[in-house]
């Protein structure tokens, strides 16, 4: 799954090659990152992801594809 998740084309949802776009708002980013933080604090491990994307997508509402070990 980690390898598959790392190959998901992330970007502008208007681009036909994009598979995963941004979440809807800054509030949604905060809420999702809060879920991830609470899960990891409670002992759930992450198999992959769990962070905001940087680089050219840093100004958008992009979060890495994320999966837990549970």
Order of alpha helices (4+ residues) and beta strands (2+ residues): alpha-alpha-beta-beta
